[in-house]
Amino acid sequence: MNFSVTILGSGAALPTKNRMPTAQYVNCNNRHFLIDCAEGTQLQLRKYKINFQKISHIFISHLHGDHYFGLVGLLSTMNLLGREKELFIHGPKELQDFIMPMLRFGGARLAFNLNFIALNTTDKIKIYEDPVLEVHSFPLKHKIPTCGFIIKEKKKALKINPKKIKEKNLKIEHFKALQNGKDIILENGEEISFKDVTLPPTDVLSYAYCSDTKKNLKVVEFIKEVTVLYHEATFLIKDQKRANSTFHSSTKDAALIASKANVKKLVVGHLSSRYKTNDAHTEELQNLFTNSQVAEDGLCIDLAKEQSRS
Ligand SMILES: [Zn+2]
């Protein structure tokens, strides 16, 4: 099983030759998602060798251009390459009003179904679910209505310890209850505790995305103890005032949220183009939150590795 996140764009509003604006590709147990879709996202997907026709759901956090201006181009390319599989786009309700006329004026007739699903920008809401994972959106604090997202695996069924099958004379029909954490009584009256015959549970992995937002302590309850938190840190501490006035965060804000939420790892991104290198961000973070990293375009985060490292 695989749960990885590829950072396609780690910069803020202005694209530079080193950092593209925001987009992320998530592969969670062969579910393929895109979070935000800035200008140039389709090129970044190609550059990092990601098969974008597999993407089934796109989550757009808000309607500042550096988070969705790449959508029309990506949809158009998907269509030109013969896509037939339907696609779901979760975003602010006005998104559809922008995208559909763009496609129509260009004469594009999509050969696949495009479904827009409006996000609720005031509460935490479940927006996707299947047998192995769930996606929730939750409100952030930005200049316009904005959502963060959390992708979380469901609790996995326990594995039966093969050594115990013979020892306890377990049969297939006993497995399901034990794997779901229930004790059973055998036909001969023997009580079997699931703890005695199953292997230790595997970790449930989770990924939270918070961009763009000013420091918002309310978010802490939504992202408690996630494996990896991606939080924007557009600014350094010396530019805290600018962070506040533009409804963005500093490294200090991001680290505070990570620390209060007790996340395993913090990755910061959405770096302002005013900083020519990420050295100062890295230095500040080291002193604020030990297990942290500044995102680069192309960074691939393996959540299972992050979980086992801590
Ligand atoms: Zn924004």
py3Dmol code that shows the C-alpha trace and the ligand (Angstrom):
import py3Dmol

protein = """\
ATOM      1  CA  MET A   1       0.000   0.000   0.000  1.00  0.00           C
ATOM      2  CA  ASN A   2       1.228   3.432  -0.901  1.00  0.00           C
ATOM      3  CA  PHE A   3       0.466   6.900   0.428  1.00  0.00           C
ATOM      4  CA  SER A   4       2.573   9.636  -1.104  1.00  0.00           C
ATOM      5  CA  VAL A   5       2.300  13.334  -1.860  1.00  0.00           C
ATOM      6  CA  THR A   6       4.249  15.023  -4.668  1.00  0.00           C
ATOM      7  CA  ILE A   7       4.664  18.776  -4.383  1.00  0.00           C
ATOM      8  CA  LEU A   8       4.175  20.143  -7.914  1.00  0.00           C
ATOM      9  CA  GLY A   9       4.375  23.805  -6.932  1.00  0.00           C
ATOM     10  CA  SER A  10       5.815  25.169  -3.693  1.00  0.00           C
ATOM     11  CA  GLY A  11       5.772  28.904  -4.454  1.00  0.00           C
ATOM     12  CA  ALA A  12       3.269  31.672  -3.760  1.00  0.00           C
ATOM     13  CA  ALA A  13       1.465  33.904  -6.265  1.00  0.00           C
ATOM     14  CA  LEU A  14       4.395  34.703  -8.564  1.00  0.00           C
ATOM     15  CA  PRO A  15       5.831  31.769 -10.511  1.00  0.00           C
ATOM     16  CA  THR A  16       9.645  31.796 -10.662  1.00  0.00           C
ATOM     17  CA  LYS A  17      12.091  29.527 -12.440  1.00  0.00           C
ATOM     18  CA  ASN A  18      12.635  27.639  -9.190  1.00  0.00           C
ATOM     19  CA  ARG A  19       9.148  27.523  -7.769  1.00  0.00           C
ATOM     20  CA  MET A  20       5.803  27.099  -9.479  1.00  0.00           C
ATOM     21  CA  PRO A  21       2.593  28.140  -7.720  1.00  0.00           C
ATOM     22  CA  THR A  22       0.497  25.671  -5.757  1.00  0.00           C
ATOM     23  CA  ALA A  23      -0.455  22.164  -6.840  1.00  0.00           C
ATOM     24  CA  GLN A  24       0.012  18.755  -5.234  1.00  0.00           C
ATOM     25  CA  TYR A  25      -0.556  15.224  -6.426  1.00  0.00           C
ATOM     26  CA  VAL A  26      -1.679  12.632  -3.888  1.00  0.00           C
ATOM     27  CA  ASN A  27      -1.549   8.882  -4.466  1.00  0.00           C
ATOM     28  CA  CYS A  28      -3.284   7.160  -1.574  1.00  0.00           C
ATOM     29  CA  ASN A  29      -3.632   3.396  -2.001  1.00  0.00           C
ATOM     30  CA  ASN A  30      -4.089   3.874  -5.754  1.00  0.00           C
ATOM     31  CA  ARG A  31      -6.601   6.668  -5.397  1.00  0.00           C
ATOM     32  CA  HIS A  32      -5.276   9.616  -7.416  1.00  0.00           C
ATOM     33  CA  PHE A  33      -6.060  13.162  -6.312  1.00  0.00           C
ATOM     34  CA  LEU A  34      -4.904  16.651  -7.199  1.00  0.00           C
ATOM     35  CA  ILE A  35      -4.963  19.425  -4.608  1.00  0.00           C
ATOM     36  CA  ASP A  36      -5.063  22.867  -6.241  1.00  0.00           C
ATOM     37  CA  CYS A  37      -4.114  23.393  -9.841  1.00  0.00           C
ATOM     38  CA  ALA A  38      -2.073  26.523 -10.465  1.00  0.00           C
ATOM     39  CA  GLU A  39      -0.865  27.728 -13.834  1.00  0.00           C
ATOM     40  CA  GLY A  40       1.545  25.181 -15.319  1.00  0.00           C
ATOM     41  CA  THR A  41       0.298  22.225 -13.285  1.00  0.00           C
ATOM     42  CA  GLN A  42      -0.049  19.986 -16.348  1.00  0.00           C
ATOM     43  CA  LEU A  43       3.620  20.620 -17.199  1.00  0.00           C
ATOM     44  CA  GLN A  44       4.677  19.800 -13.638  1.00  0.00           C
ATOM     45  CA  LEU A  45       2.657  16.566 -13.794  1.00  0.00           C
ATOM     46  CA  ARG A  46       4.533  15.650 -16.980  1.00  0.00           C
ATOM     47  CA  LYS A  47       7.883  16.684 -15.539  1.00  0.00           C
ATOM     48  CA  TYR A  48       7.434  14.410 -12.532  1.00  0.00           C
ATOM     49  CA  LYS A  49       6.087  11.562 -14.712  1.00  0.00           C
ATOM     50  CA  ILE A  50       2.616  11.403 -13.200  1.00  0.00           C
ATOM     51  CA  ASN A  51      -0.160   9.870 -15.277  1.00  0.00           C
ATOM     52  CA  PHE A  52      -2.734  12.616 -14.872  1.00  0.00           C
ATOM     53  CA  GLN A  53      -5.521  10.670 -16.595  1.00  0.00           C
ATOM     54  CA  LYS A  54      -5.665   8.565 -13.434  1.00  0.00           C
ATOM     55  CA  ILE A  55      -6.688  11.576 -11.344  1.00  0.00           C
ATOM     56  CA  SER A  56     -10.318  11.123 -10.325  1.00  0.00           C
ATOM     57  CA  HIS A  57     -10.859  14.028  -7.922  1.00  0.00           C
ATOM     58  CA  ILE A  58      -9.458  17.567  -7.865  1.00  0.00           C
ATOM     59  CA  PHE A  59      -9.746  19.675  -4.706  1.00  0.00           C
ATOM     60  CA  ILE A  60      -9.481  23.461  -5.176  1.00  0.00           C
ATOM     61  CA  SER A  61      -8.891  25.372  -1.937  1.00  0.00           C
ATOM     62  CA  HIS A  62      -9.950  28.855  -3.069  1.00  0.00           C
ATOM     63  CA  LEU A  63     -10.271  31.141  -6.047  1.00  0.00           C
ATOM     64  CA  HIS A  64      -7.007  33.086  -5.957  1.00  0.00           C
ATOM     65  CA  GLY A  65      -5.481  32.471  -9.371  1.00  0.00           C
ATOM     66  CA  ASP A  66      -2.297  30.842  -8.068  1.00  0.00           C
ATOM     67  CA  HIS A  67      -4.442  27.913  -6.907  1.00  0.00           C
ATOM     68  CA  TYR A  68      -6.597  27.170  -9.981  1.00  0.00           C
ATOM     69  CA  PHE A  69      -5.503  29.013 -13.152  1.00  0.00           C
ATOM     70  CA  GLY A  70      -4.118  25.733 -14.534  1.00  0.00           C
ATOM     71  CA  LEU A  71      -7.448  23.956 -14.471  1.00  0.00           C
ATOM     72  CA  VAL A  72      -8.752  24.860 -17.939  1.00  0.00           C
ATOM     73  CA  GLY A  73      -5.464  23.826 -19.565  1.00  0.00           C
ATOM     74  CA  LEU A  74      -5.360  20.533 -17.700  1.00  0.00           C
ATOM     75  CA  LEU A  75      -8.993  19.687 -18.538  1.00  0.00           C
ATOM     76  CA  SER A  76      -8.396  20.564 -22.169  1.00  0.00           C
ATOM     77  CA  THR A  77      -5.316  18.329 -22.375  1.00  0.00           C
ATOM     78  CA  MET A  78      -7.126  15.458 -20.652  1.00  0.00           C
ATOM     79  CA  ASN A  79      -9.802  15.783 -23.339  1.00  0.00           C
ATOM     80  CA  LEU A  80      -7.321  15.990 -26.250  1.00  0.00           C
ATOM     81  CA  LEU A  81      -5.658  12.821 -24.987  1.00  0.00           C
ATOM     82  CA  GLY A  82      -8.962  10.934 -25.144  1.00  0.00           C
ATOM     83  CA  ARG A  83     -10.135  10.899 -21.554  1.00  0.00           C
ATOM     84  CA  GLU A  84     -13.471   9.170 -21.038  1.00  0.00           C
ATOM     85  CA  LYS A  85     -13.323   8.614 -17.274  1.00  0.00           C
ATOM     86  CA  GLU A  86     -15.469  11.072 -15.336  1.00  0.00           C
ATOM     87  CA  LEU A  87     -13.805  13.680 -13.160  1.00  0.00           C
ATOM     88  CA  PHE A  88     -14.940  15.330  -9.931  1.00  0.00           C
ATOM     89  CA  ILE A  89     -13.895  18.857  -9.020  1.00  0.00           C
ATOM     90  CA  HIS A  90     -14.516  20.017  -5.451  1.00  0.00           C
ATOM     91  CA  GLY A  91     -14.166  23.768  -5.100  1.00  0.00           C
ATOM     92  CA  PRO A  92     -15.871  27.040  -4.187  1.00  0.00           C
ATOM     93  CA  LYS A  93     -19.302  27.197  -5.809  1.00  0.00           C
ATOM     94  CA  GLU A  94     -18.287  29.989  -8.226  1.00  0.00           C
ATOM     95  CA  LEU A  95     -15.559  27.826  -9.798  1.00  0.00           C
ATOM     96  CA  GLN A  96     -17.943  26.260 -12.281  1.00  0.00           C
ATOM     97  CA  ASP A  97     -19.042  29.744 -13.468  1.00  0.00           C
ATOM     98  CA  PHE A  98     -15.474  30.464 -14.503  1.00  0.00           C
ATOM     99  CA  ILE A  99     -14.401  27.127 -15.967  1.00  0.00           C
ATOM    100  CA  MET A 100     -17.390  26.211 -18.128  1.00  0.00           C
ATOM    101  CA  PRO A 101     -17.539  29.439 -20.201  1.00  0.00           C
ATOM    102  CA  MET A 102     -13.764  29.215 -20.799  1.00  0.00           C
ATOM    103  CA  LEU A 103     -14.189  25.736 -22.242  1.00  0.00           C
ATOM    104  CA  ARG A 104     -17.317  26.748 -24.193  1.00  0.00           C
ATOM    105  CA  PHE A 105     -15.789  29.866 -25.792  1.00  0.00           C
ATOM    106  CA  GLY A 106     -12.840  27.734 -26.886  1.00  0.00           C
ATOM    107  CA  GLY A 107     -15.205  25.260 -28.522  1.00  0.00           C
ATOM    108  CA  ALA A 108     -14.030  22.373 -26.345  1.00  0.00           C
ATOM    109  CA  ARG A 109     -16.611  19.618 -26.021  1.00  0.00           C
ATOM    110  CA  LEU A 110     -15.486  17.361 -23.248  1.00  0.00           C
ATOM    111  CA  ALA A 111     -15.829  13.657 -23.972  1.00  0.00           C
ATOM    112  CA  PHE A 112     -15.943  12.918 -20.244  1.00  0.00           C
ATOM    113  CA  ASN A 113     -18.363  13.888 -17.488  1.00  0.00           C
ATOM    114  CA  LEU A 114     -17.190  16.782 -15.386  1.00  0.00           C
ATOM    115  CA  ASN A 115     -18.882  17.029 -11.981  1.00  0.00           C
ATOM    116  CA  PHE A 116     -18.537  20.140  -9.852  1.00  0.00           C
ATOM    117  CA  ILE A 117     -19.151  19.773  -6.152  1.00  0.00           C
ATOM    118  CA  ALA A 118     -19.396  22.979  -4.112  1.00  0.00           C
ATOM    119  CA  LEU A 119     -17.327  23.101  -0.939  1.00  0.00           C
ATOM    120  CA  ASN A 120     -18.778  24.226   2.358  1.00  0.00           C
ATOM    121  CA  THR A 121     -16.362  26.928   3.490  1.00  0.00           C
ATOM    122  CA  THR A 122     -17.680  27.280   7.046  1.00  0.00           C
ATOM    123  CA  ASP A 123     -17.599  23.772   8.589  1.00  0.00           C
ATOM    124  CA  LYS A 124     -15.586  20.565   8.517  1.00  0.00           C
ATOM    125  CA  ILE A 125     -17.344  18.308   6.018  1.00  0.00           C
ATOM    126  CA  LYS A 126     -16.693  14.831   4.623  1.00  0.00           C
ATOM    127  CA  ILE A 127     -16.344  15.294   0.854  1.00  0.00           C
ATOM    128  CA  TYR A 128     -15.138  11.854  -0.258  1.00  0.00           C
ATOM    129  CA  GLU A 129     -15.246   8.335   1.146  1.00  0.00           C
ATOM    130  CA  ASP A 130     -14.460   4.834  -0.067  1.00  0.00           C
ATOM    131  CA  PRO A 131     -13.612   1.578   1.747  1.00  0.00           C
ATOM    132  CA  VAL A 132     -10.043   2.627   2.555  1.00  0.00           C
ATOM    133  CA  LEU A 133      -9.987   6.393   3.023  1.00  0.00           C
ATOM    134  CA  GLU A 134     -11.873   9.613   3.692  1.00  0.00           C
ATOM    135  CA  VAL A 135     -11.336  13.216   2.624  1.00  0.00           C
ATOM    136  CA  HIS A 136     -12.649  16.147   4.659  1.00  0.00           C
ATOM    137  CA  SER A 137     -12.560  19.850   3.889  1.00  0.00           C
ATOM    138  CA  PHE A 138     -12.358  22.445   6.652  1.00  0.00           C
ATOM    139  CA  PRO A 139     -12.360  26.255   6.738  1.00  0.00           C
ATOM    140  CA  LEU A 140      -9.154  28.308   6.753  1.00  0.00           C
ATOM    141  CA  LYS A 141      -8.774  32.023   7.470  1.00  0.00           C
ATOM    142  CA  HIS A 142      -7.884  33.895   4.300  1.00  0.00           C
ATOM    143  CA  LYS A 143      -8.995  37.020   2.414  1.00  0.00           C
ATOM    144  CA  ILE A 144     -11.647  35.032   0.543  1.00  0.00           C
ATOM    145  CA  PRO A 145     -13.461  31.783   1.525  1.00  0.00           C
ATOM    146  CA  THR A 146     -10.820  29.032   1.616  1.00  0.00           C
ATOM    147  CA  CYS A 147     -10.700  25.367   2.573  1.00  0.00           C
ATOM    148  CA  GLY A 148      -7.993  23.059   3.784  1.00  0.00           C
ATOM    149  CA  PHE A 149      -8.183  19.306   3.188  1.00  0.00           C
ATOM    150  CA  ILE A 150      -7.378  16.219   5.195  1.00  0.00           C
ATOM    151  CA  ILE A 151      -6.931  12.807   3.572  1.00  0.00           C
ATOM    152  CA  LYS A 152      -7.021   9.999   6.077  1.00  0.00           C
ATOM    153  CA  GLU A 153      -6.847   6.232   5.811  1.00  0.00           C
ATOM    154  CA  LYS A 154      -9.587   4.328   7.599  1.00  0.00           C
ATOM    155  CA  LYS A 155      -8.682   1.984  10.415  1.00  0.00           C
ATOM    156  CA  LYS A 156      -7.275  -1.111   8.748  1.00  0.00           C
ATOM    157  CA  ALA A 157      -8.461  -4.648   9.485  1.00  0.00           C
ATOM    158  CA  LEU A 158      -6.052  -6.533  11.755  1.00  0.00           C
ATOM    159  CA  LYS A 159      -3.941  -9.347  10.325  1.00  0.00           C
ATOM    160  CA  ILE A 160      -4.244 -12.830  11.816  1.00  0.00           C
ATOM    161  CA  ASN A 161      -0.930 -14.131  13.130  1.00  0.00           C
ATOM    162  CA  PRO A 162      -0.307 -17.196  10.907  1.00  0.00           C
ATOM    163  CA  LYS A 163       1.366 -19.073  13.794  1.00  0.00           C
ATOM    164  CA  LYS A 164      -1.839 -18.904  15.831  1.00  0.00           C
ATOM    165  CA  ILE A 165      -4.115 -20.424  13.188  1.00  0.00           C
ATOM    166  CA  LYS A 166      -2.958 -23.974  13.826  1.00  0.00           C
ATOM    167  CA  GLU A 167      -2.209 -23.455  17.498  1.00  0.00           C
ATOM    168  CA  LYS A 168      -5.752 -22.279  18.253  1.00  0.00           C
ATOM    169  CA  ASN A 169      -7.409 -24.301  15.519  1.00  0.00           C
ATOM    170  CA  LEU A 170      -8.889 -21.177  13.897  1.00  0.00           C
ATOM    171  CA  LYS A 171     -11.021 -21.489  10.796  1.00  0.00           C
ATOM    172  CA  ILE A 172     -11.706 -18.980   8.005  1.00  0.00           C
ATOM    173  CA  GLU A 173     -15.149 -18.187   9.403  1.00  0.00           C
ATOM    174  CA  HIS A 174     -13.527 -16.948  12.647  1.00  0.00           C
ATOM    175  CA  PHE A 175     -11.247 -14.453  10.900  1.00  0.00           C
ATOM    176  CA  LYS A 176     -13.608 -11.576  10.161  1.00  0.00           C
ATOM    177  CA  ALA A 177     -14.643 -10.911  13.753  1.00  0.00           C
ATOM    178  CA  LEU A 178     -11.044 -11.208  15.015  1.00  0.00           C
ATOM    179  CA  GLN A 179      -9.740  -8.917  12.270  1.00  0.00           C
ATOM    180  CA  ASN A 180     -12.329  -6.338  13.324  1.00  0.00           C
ATOM    181  CA  GLY A 181     -11.102  -6.458  16.913  1.00  0.00           C
ATOM    182  CA  LYS A 182     -13.801  -8.721  18.371  1.00  0.00           C
ATOM    183  CA  ASP A 183     -13.229 -11.646  20.731  1.00  0.00           C
ATOM    184  CA  ILE A 184     -14.896 -14.951  19.821  1.00  0.00           C
ATOM    185  CA  ILE A 185     -15.923 -18.252  21.446  1.00  0.00           C
ATOM    186  CA  LEU A 186     -14.964 -21.417  19.580  1.00  0.00           C
ATOM    187  CA  GLU A 187     -17.329 -24.371  19.123  1.00  0.00           C
ATOM    188  CA  ASN A 188     -15.525 -26.171  21.989  1.00  0.00           C
ATOM    189  CA  GLY A 189     -16.265 -23.236  24.294  1.00  0.00           C
ATOM    190  CA  GLU A 190     -12.735 -21.814  24.290  1.00  0.00           C
ATOM    191  CA  GLU A 191     -12.619 -18.004  24.439  1.00  0.00           C
ATOM    192  CA  ILE A 192     -10.256 -16.363  21.977  1.00  0.00           C
ATOM    193  CA  SER A 193      -9.148 -12.789  22.501  1.00  0.00           C
ATOM    194  CA  PHE A 194      -8.413 -11.033  19.212  1.00  0.00           C
ATOM    195  CA  LYS A 195      -5.311  -9.541  20.835  1.00  0.00           C
ATOM    196  CA  ASP A 196      -3.787 -13.004  21.278  1.00  0.00           C
ATOM    197  CA  VAL A 197      -4.133 -14.092  17.667  1.00  0.00           C
ATOM    198  CA  THR A 198      -3.601 -10.935  15.593  1.00  0.00           C
ATOM    199  CA  LEU A 199      -0.456  -9.027  14.672  1.00  0.00           C
ATOM    200  CA  PRO A 200       0.060  -5.502  16.075  1.00  0.00           C
ATOM    201  CA  PRO A 201      -2.139  -2.974  14.213  1.00  0.00           C
ATOM    202  CA  THR A 202      -0.557  -1.022  11.356  1.00  0.00           C
ATOM    203  CA  ASP A 203      -0.549   2.750  11.516  1.00  0.00           C
ATOM    204  CA  VAL A 204      -3.343   4.816  10.039  1.00  0.00           C
ATOM    205  CA  LEU A 205      -1.735   7.508   7.891  1.00  0.00           C
ATOM    206  CA  SER A 206      -3.100  10.980   7.269  1.00  0.00           C
ATOM    207  CA  TYR A 207      -2.174  14.124   5.349  1.00  0.00           C
ATOM    208  CA  ALA A 208      -3.434  17.661   6.003  1.00  0.00           C
ATOM    209  CA  TYR A 209      -3.153  20.629   3.667  1.00  0.00           C
ATOM    210  CA  CYS A 210      -3.428  24.235   4.956  1.00  0.00           C
ATOM    211  CA  SER A 211      -2.860  26.867   2.288  1.00  0.00           C
ATOM    212  CA  ASP A 212      -3.633  29.774   2.173  1.00  0.00           C
ATOM    213  CA  THR A 213      -4.340  30.965   5.687  1.00  0.00           C
ATOM    214  CA  LYS A 214      -3.309  33.286   8.453  1.00  0.00           C
ATOM    215  CA  LYS A 215      -2.590  31.721  11.830  1.00  0.00           C
ATOM    216  CA  ASN A 216      -5.813  29.999  12.806  1.00  0.00           C
ATOM    217  CA  LEU A 217      -5.893  27.999  16.034  1.00  0.00           C
ATOM    218  CA  LYS A 218      -9.334  26.619  15.203  1.00  0.00           C
ATOM    219  CA  VAL A 219      -7.662  24.443  12.572  1.00  0.00           C
ATOM    220  CA  VAL A 220      -5.814  22.499  15.289  1.00  0.00           C
ATOM    221  CA  GLU A 221      -8.845  20.363  16.193  1.00  0.00           C
ATOM    222  CA  PHE A 222      -9.334  19.381  12.525  1.00  0.00           C
ATOM    223  CA  ILE A 223      -5.789  18.177  11.915  1.00  0.00           C
ATOM    224  CA  LYS A 224      -4.858  16.685  15.306  1.00  0.00           C
ATOM    225  CA  GLU A 225      -2.023  14.155  15.106  1.00  0.00           C
ATOM    226  CA  VAL A 226      -1.841  13.841  11.342  1.00  0.00           C
ATOM    227  CA  THR A 227       1.223  12.104   9.967  1.00  0.00           C
ATOM    228  CA  VAL A 228       2.236  15.005   7.724  1.00  0.00           C
ATOM    229  CA  LEU A 229       0.966  18.590   7.773  1.00  0.00           C
ATOM    230  CA  TYR A 230       1.637  20.828   4.785  1.00  0.00           C
ATOM    231  CA  HIS A 231       1.167  24.383   6.031  1.00  0.00           C
ATOM    232  CA  GLU A 232       1.894  27.560   4.175  1.00  0.00           C
ATOM    233  CA  ALA A 233       4.713  29.760   5.490  1.00  0.00           C
ATOM    234  CA  THR A 234       4.703  32.484   2.865  1.00  0.00           C
ATOM    235  CA  PHE A 235       6.770  34.767   5.089  1.00  0.00           C
ATOM    236  CA  LEU A 236       9.701  34.768   7.510  1.00  0.00           C
ATOM    237  CA  ILE A 237       9.256  36.000  11.081  1.00  0.00           C
ATOM    238  CA  LYS A 238      10.743  39.418  10.209  1.00  0.00           C
ATOM    239  CA  ASP A 239       7.808  39.890   7.814  1.00  0.00           C
ATOM    240  CA  GLN A 240       5.140  38.814  10.331  1.00  0.00           C
ATOM    241  CA  LYS A 241       3.214  42.081   9.927  1.00  0.00           C
ATOM    242  CA  ARG A 242       2.961  41.511   6.195  1.00  0.00           C
ATOM    243  CA  ALA A 243       1.820  37.933   6.865  1.00  0.00           C
ATOM    244  CA  ASN A 244      -0.965  39.208   9.108  1.00  0.00           C
ATOM    245  CA  SER A 245      -2.141  41.949   6.755  1.00  0.00           C
ATOM    246  CA  THR A 246      -2.247  39.636   3.717  1.00  0.00           C
ATOM    247  CA  PHE A 247      -3.925  36.754   5.621  1.00  0.00           C
ATOM    248  CA  HIS A 248      -0.909  34.509   5.227  1.00  0.00           C
ATOM    249  CA  SER A 249       1.361  32.717   7.717  1.00  0.00           C
ATOM    250  CA  SER A 250       4.979  32.961   8.822  1.00  0.00           C
ATOM    251  CA  THR A 251       7.252  30.033   9.714  1.00  0.00           C
ATOM    252  CA  LYS A 252       6.398  30.739  13.354  1.00  0.00           C
ATOM    253  CA  ASP A 253       2.642  30.510  12.697  1.00  0.00           C
ATOM    254  CA  ALA A 254       3.019  27.229  10.793  1.00  0.00           C
ATOM    255  CA  ALA A 255       5.212  25.713  13.508  1.00  0.00           C
ATOM    256  CA  LEU A 256       2.764  26.770  16.231  1.00  0.00           C
ATOM    257  CA  ILE A 257      -0.132  25.020  14.477  1.00  0.00           C
ATOM    258  CA  ALA A 258       2.016  21.908  13.894  1.00  0.00           C
ATOM    259  CA  SER A 259       3.067  21.843  17.501  1.00  0.00           C
ATOM    260  CA  LYS A 260      -0.430  22.371  18.950  1.00  0.00           C
ATOM    261  CA  ALA A 261      -1.843  19.699  16.619  1.00  0.00           C
ATOM    262  CA  ASN A 262       0.992  17.337  17.599  1.00  0.00           C
ATOM    263  CA  VAL A 263       1.679  16.342  13.989  1.00  0.00           C
ATOM    264  CA  LYS A 264       4.536  13.962  13.185  1.00  0.00           C
ATOM    265  CA  LYS A 265       6.058  16.087  10.432  1.00  0.00           C
ATOM    266  CA  LEU A 266       5.629  19.643   9.167  1.00  0.00           C
ATOM    267  CA  VAL A 267       6.325  20.611   5.550  1.00  0.00           C
ATOM    268  CA  VAL A 268       6.038  24.310   4.717  1.00  0.00           C
ATOM    269  CA  GLY A 269       5.452  25.840   1.300  1.00  0.00           C
ATOM    270  CA  HIS A 270       3.812  28.716  -0.593  1.00  0.00           C
ATOM    271  CA  LEU A 271       7.070  30.661  -0.149  1.00  0.00           C
ATOM    272  CA  SER A 272       7.020  34.276  -1.312  1.00  0.00           C
ATOM    273  CA  SER A 273       9.165  34.977  -4.374  1.00  0.00           C
ATOM    274  CA  ARG A 274      10.803  37.814  -2.428  1.00  0.00           C
ATOM    275  CA  TYR A 275      13.080  35.199  -0.811  1.00  0.00           C
ATOM    276  CA  LYS A 276      15.690  34.058  -3.313  1.00  0.00           C
ATOM    277  CA  THR A 277      16.620  30.902  -1.374  1.00  0.00           C
ATOM    278  CA  ASN A 278      14.894  28.841   1.285  1.00  0.00           C
ATOM    279  CA  ASP A 279      17.866  28.996   3.672  1.00  0.00           C
ATOM    280  CA  ALA A 280      16.257  31.437   6.087  1.00  0.00           C
ATOM    281  CA  HIS A 281      13.003  29.442   6.195  1.00  0.00           C
ATOM    282  CA  THR A 282      14.980  26.264   6.945  1.00  0.00           C
ATOM    283  CA  GLU A 283      16.974  27.959   9.694  1.00  0.00           C
ATOM    284  CA  GLU A 284      13.891  29.415  11.368  1.00  0.00           C
ATOM    285  CA  LEU A 285      12.019  26.117  11.203  1.00  0.00           C
ATOM    286  CA  GLN A 286      14.862  24.131  12.787  1.00  0.00           C
ATOM    287  CA  ASN A 287      14.458  26.194  15.926  1.00  0.00           C
ATOM    288  CA  LEU A 288      10.672  26.023  15.925  1.00  0.00           C
ATOM    289  CA  PHE A 289       9.670  22.456  15.020  1.00  0.00           C
ATOM    290  CA  THR A 290      12.285  19.717  14.884  1.00  0.00           C
ATOM    291  CA  ASN A 291      10.761  17.366  12.342  1.00  0.00           C
ATOM    292  CA  SER A 292      10.157  19.907   9.594  1.00  0.00           C
ATOM    293  CA  GLN A 293      11.172  20.628   6.036  1.00  0.00           C
ATOM    294  CA  VAL A 294      10.791  23.371   3.439  1.00  0.00           C
ATOM    295  CA  ALA A 295       9.019  22.098   0.315  1.00  0.00           C
ATOM    296  CA  GLU A 296      10.674  22.172  -3.100  1.00  0.00           C
ATOM    297  CA  ASP A 297       8.979  21.505  -6.413  1.00  0.00           C
ATOM    298  CA  GLY A 298       9.219  17.765  -7.052  1.00  0.00           C
ATOM    299  CA  LEU A 299       9.493  16.798  -3.365  1.00  0.00           C
ATOM    300  CA  CYS A 300       7.829  13.414  -2.867  1.00  0.00           C
ATOM    301  CA  ILE A 301       6.675  12.678   0.681  1.00  0.00           C
ATOM    302  CA  ASP A 302       6.222   9.014   1.583  1.00  0.00           C
ATOM    303  CA  LEU A 303       3.874   9.001   4.577  1.00  0.00           C
ATOM    304  CA  ALA A 304       4.678   5.458   5.732  1.00  0.00           C
ATOM    305  CA  LYS A 305       8.374   6.379   5.911  1.00  0.00           C
ATOM    306  CA  GLU A 306       7.582   9.557   7.844  1.00  0.00           C
ATOM    307  CA  GLN A 307       5.476   7.562  10.293  1.00  0.00           C
ATOM    308  CA  SER A 308       8.183   4.970  10.906  1.00  0.00           C
ATOM    309  CA  ARG A 309      10.901   7.622  11.271  1.00  0.00           C
ATOM    310  CA  SER A 310       9.322   9.337  14.241  1.00  0.00           C
TER     311      SER A 310
END
"""
ligand_1 = """\
1
ZN
Zn -4.750 32.954 -1.628
"""
view = py3Dmol.view(width=600, height=400)
view.addModel(protein, "pdb")
view.setStyle({"model": 0}, {"cartoon": {"style": "trace"}})
view.addModel(ligand_1, "xyz")
view.setStyle({"model": 1}, {"stick": {}})
view.zoomTo()
view.show()
